[in-house]
């Protein structure tokens, strides 16, 4: 279904992605873990075509999405929805309007500017909000919602695109444990019920073990682990995160799990000087 071949992204003298290769045979829930600068965020941005790869290919349903341009590129971005750590909602717009923005890639700019939404799209938006147990917030401004609620609105906006793939870049890094569980439960349910591929950058080992079918560990732009959650031992985690050898056995797992919540593009570009 998806084959990533030797994908590399260079920022100045720094390789944010260094010869990344792996294959996904069927829609699954894939977690990507690693510390800041490992390449996690850069990979998702390359896959969604928000950032161009320096070299390599990414085949999805027999198309190299890294070679798409113009309308074909925009169509792919509609099929490959992004969810961000900081939600990326329009704060002063109401919730349902934010969700409807998931249709922008297939609607005229003029109609969108004046809020002319087809009735079918409005009904679909409300149905998605209902599915995510947030329909009662539909008329509120996005900025009035809690962080967990805003992230569910962002998920609803992604579902409005009817995507084949959902990319989630640290979707729970800024949330408290209760809201983090609600968001992760929602993503897992979407995968299970809809059969959509979900690829999520995650910052704790426990979350990866609980929700993912497969875990990919990255370090310095390269894949250093690719396996099942039960293979994600403390020793493997040390290899991924490069934890200081002075950590004792009891503290290592906890210390490791607190690492790596910053964006990789910013890290990579900071290394260009």
matplotlib code that plots the C-alpha trace (Angstrom):
import matplotlib.pyplot as plt

x = [0.0, 2.8, 6.5, 9.0, 12.3, 15.5, 13.8, 16.3, 15.8, 18.8, 18.7, 22.1, 24.6, 22.1, 20.2, 16.8, 15.9, 18.7, 17.8, 14.5, 12.9, 10.0, 6.8, 3.3, 1.3, -2.1, -3.8, -2.5, -1.9, 1.8, 3.6, 6.8, 8.9, 12.3, 13.7, 13.8, 15.5, 15.1, 13.2, 9.6, 7.9, 10.0, 8.9, 5.2, 5.7, 7.4, 4.7, 2.0, 4.1, 4.4, 8.1, 9.9, 12.3, 15.8, 15.7, 13.9, 10.4, 7.2, 4.8, 1.2, -1.2, 1.3, 1.9, 5.1, 3.5, 6.8, 6.8, 3.2, 2.7, -0.1, -3.6, -2.3, -0.3, -3.3, -5.5, -2.9, -2.8, -6.6, -6.2, -3.4, -4.8, -2.6, -3.3, -0.9, 0.2, -1.2, -4.5, -4.1, -7.7, -9.1, -9.7, -12.5, -14.5, -17.1, -16.4, -18.5, -16.9, -13.5, -14.6, -15.9, -12.5, -11.5, -13.3, -11.3, -9.2, -12.2, -14.2, -13.8, -11.9, -14.8, -17.4, -15.2, -14.5, -18.2, -19.0, -21.2, -21.2, -23.4, -26.1, -24.6, -21.3, -22.9, -24.8, -21.6, -19.7, -22.3, -22.3, -18.5, -18.7, -21.4, -19.2, -16.4, -18.8, -18.3, -21.4, -22.7, -19.8, -20.6, -21.7, -18.9, -15.7, -12.8, -10.8, -13.4, -12.8, -10.3, -7.2, -8.6, -11.8, -9.9, -7.8, -11.1, -12.3, -9.0, -9.6, -13.1, -11.7, -9.3, -12.2, -14.1, -11.4, -12.4, -8.7, -7.0, -4.2, -4.3, -1.0, -0.9, 2.2, 2.5, -1.3, -1.3, 2.0, 0.2, -2.7, -3.3, -3.6, -7.4, -7.7, -4.7, -6.6, -9.8, -7.8, -5.9, -9.0, -10.7, -7.8, -7.7, -11.5, -11.3, -8.7, -10.6, -14.0, -13.0, -9.9, -7.9, -4.1, -3.0, 0.6, 1.3, 4.4, 4.3, 6.4, 5.8, 6.5, 3.4, 1.2, 3.0, 2.6, -1.1, -2.4, -0.1, 0.1, 3.6, 6.3, 9.1, 11.9, 14.0, 17.3, 19.4, 17.1, 17.4, 15.2, 16.8, 13.8, 10.8, 8.7, 5.7, 4.9, 5.9, 9.3, 9.8, 11.9, 13.8, 17.0, 15.5, 14.3, 17.9, 19.0, 16.3, 16.6, 20.3, 19.7, 22.7, 24.3, 24.5, 20.7, 20.0, 17.7, 14.7, 14.9, 15.8, 12.3, 10.8, 13.6, 13.5, 9.8, 10.1, 12.4, 11.7, 8.6, 10.0, 9.6, 12.3, 12.3, 13.1, 15.8, 17.3, 17.3, 19.0, 21.9, 22.5, 24.8]
y = [0.0, 2.4, 2.1, 4.6, 4.4, 6.2, 9.4, 12.1, 15.7, 18.0, 21.4, 23.1, 20.5, 18.6, 15.6, 15.8, 12.6, 10.2, 7.4, 6.5, 3.3, 1.1, -0.4, -0.6, -3.4, -2.5, 0.4, 0.2, 2.4, 3.3, 5.2, 7.1, 7.8, 9.6, 12.6, 16.2, 16.4, 12.7, 13.4, 12.5, 15.8, 16.3, 12.9, 13.7, 17.0, 15.4, 12.8, 15.5, 17.5, 20.5, 20.0, 18.7, 15.7, 16.2, 12.7, 9.4, 8.3, 7.5, 5.2, 5.2, 3.1, 3.0, 6.7, 8.5, 11.3, 13.1, 13.7, 15.2, 18.8, 21.3, 19.8, 16.3, 17.5, 19.3, 16.2, 14.1, 16.6, 16.2, 12.4, 12.8, 14.9, 16.5, 17.0, 19.2, 19.6, 23.1, 22.3, 25.0, 26.1, 29.5, 30.8, 33.3, 31.0, 28.7, 25.0, 23.8, 26.4, 25.1, 21.6, 22.7, 24.1, 20.5, 20.8, 23.8, 21.8, 20.9, 24.2, 27.6, 30.3, 32.8, 30.5, 29.6, 33.3, 34.1, 30.9, 29.4, 25.7, 23.1, 21.6, 18.2, 19.3, 21.0, 17.9, 15.8, 18.2, 17.9, 14.1, 14.0, 16.2, 13.9, 11.0, 12.7, 13.6, 17.3, 18.3, 20.4, 22.8, 23.4, 27.0, 28.1, 29.9, 27.5, 29.6, 29.0, 25.3, 23.3, 21.9, 18.4, 19.7, 21.8, 18.7, 16.8, 19.6, 19.3, 15.6, 16.3, 18.8, 16.1, 13.6, 16.2, 15.6, 11.9, 11.0, 7.7, 8.6, 10.7, 12.1, 13.2, 15.2, 15.0, 15.2, 14.9, 16.6, 19.7, 17.9, 16.7, 12.9, 12.7, 14.7, 12.8, 9.6, 10.9, 12.1, 8.9, 6.8, 8.8, 8.2, 4.5, 4.2, 6.0, 3.6, 0.5, 1.6, 3.3, 1.3, 4.5, 4.5, 6.6, 7.6, 9.4, 11.0, 10.2, 11.4, 8.6, 4.9, 4.0, 5.7, 3.9, 0.5, 1.1, 2.4, 1.3, -1.8, -1.0, 1.4, 3.0, 4.5, 7.3, 8.8, 11.4, 11.1, 7.4, 4.5, 2.5, 0.4, -1.0, -3.6, -4.4, -2.6, -5.7, -5.5, -1.9, -2.8, -0.4, -1.5, -0.7, 2.7, 3.5, 2.9, 5.2, 8.0, 7.8, 8.0, 8.8, 5.6, 7.1, 6.6, 3.7, 0.8, 2.0, 5.6, 5.1, 4.4, 7.4, 9.7, 8.4, 9.0, 12.7, 13.4, 14.7, 17.0, 19.7, 20.0, 18.5, 21.1, 23.9, 21.7, 20.9, 24.5, 25.6, 23.3, 25.0, 27.6]
z = [0.0, 0.9, 0.3, 1.4, -0.4, 0.6, 1.6, 2.5, 3.5, 3.9, 5.7, 5.0, 6.2, 8.4, 7.3, 9.0, 7.2, 6.2, 3.8, 5.4, 4.0, 5.2, 3.8, 5.0, 3.4, 4.8, 6.7, 10.3, 13.3, 13.2, 15.9, 15.3, 18.4, 19.0, 20.7, 19.4, 16.0, 15.3, 12.0, 13.1, 12.2, 9.1, 7.8, 8.3, 6.5, 3.6, 3.3, 3.3, 0.8, 3.2, 2.9, -0.2, 0.1, -1.2, -2.7, -2.5, -3.3, -1.4, -3.3, -2.2, -4.3, -7.1, -7.2, -6.1, -4.1, -3.8, -7.5, -7.6, -8.7, -9.0, -8.8, -8.2, -5.2, -3.7, -4.3, -2.4, 0.5, 0.7, 0.9, 3.5, 6.4, 9.0, 12.7, 14.6, 18.2, 18.4, 16.6, 13.8, 14.1, 13.3, 16.9, 16.2, 13.9, 15.4, 15.7, 12.8, 10.4, 11.4, 10.6, 7.3, 6.4, 5.8, 2.4, 1.2, -1.2, -3.2, -3.0, -4.7, -2.7, -3.1, -1.7, 1.2, 2.0, 2.3, 4.2, 1.5, 2.6, 0.9, 3.1, 2.7, 4.0, 7.0, 7.9, 7.5, 9.8, 12.5, 12.1, 12.6, 15.6, 17.1, 16.5, 18.4, 21.3, 20.7, 18.7, 21.6, 21.1, 17.4, 17.7, 20.1, 18.9, 18.8, 21.2, 23.9, 24.0, 26.1, 24.5, 24.3, 22.7, 20.2, 19.2, 18.6, 16.4, 14.5, 14.1, 12.8, 10.3, 9.1, 8.7, 6.6, 4.0, 3.9, 3.9, 3.2, 5.7, 8.9, 10.0, 13.6, 14.7, 18.5, 18.9, 22.7, 23.6, 25.0, 26.7, 30.2, 30.7, 30.6, 27.4, 25.9, 26.4, 24.8, 21.7, 21.3, 21.9, 19.1, 16.7, 17.4, 17.0, 13.6, 12.5, 13.7, 12.4, 9.1, 8.1, 7.7, 8.0, 11.0, 11.4, 14.7, 16.2, 19.9, 22.8, 25.4, 25.2, 27.1, 24.5, 21.6, 23.4, 24.1, 20.8, 18.0, 15.9, 14.8, 16.2, 14.3, 16.3, 14.7, 15.8, 13.9, 10.9, 10.5, 11.5, 14.3, 15.3, 13.5, 15.3, 17.4, 20.7, 22.8, 21.2, 22.5, 25.6, 27.8, 26.0, 22.6, 24.0, 25.1, 21.5, 20.1, 22.6, 23.4, 27.1, 29.2, 30.5, 34.0, 34.3, 36.6, 35.4, 37.4, 36.3, 32.7, 31.3, 33.0, 31.9, 28.4, 28.1, 28.9, 25.9, 22.5, 22.1, 19.8, 16.0, 13.9, 11.1, 13.6, 15.1, 11.8, 10.6, 13.8, 12.9, 9.5, 10.8]

ax = plt.figure().add_subplot(projection="3d")
ax.plot(x, y, z, "-o")
ax.set_aspect("equal")
plt.show()
